[in-house]
Amino acid sequence: MQDLLKQIVEMDKKAREITDAAQREKIDSEKDVVRSREDIRKKYLEEARRRIAANEPKERAVAEAEWLKAKKRDEMLSQKLDRLYSENGDKWVEEITARVTGE
């Protein structure tokens, strides 16, 4: 009977050791997963920052070119309006005045 009890206690002890080892392994695995996730996140952010830095001058140049194009278009429209006003301004004033006064 003593031997049977001793075997049961011994088996229980081994089972606890196995369970404890499995629990430690589980905790270590969870820590590894968290570490790996953080490493992947850091690498992804670093790559994204690198690509942004690499693309910034190109994007800035494209935006600058578009802005200059729009500025040139606006200047041309302004000159055209000034020219039309200098050619037709007096006529328009007379026409507006006539319409308002009913003449």
Residue pairs with C-beta under 8 A, 6 or more apart in sequence:
85 92
97 103
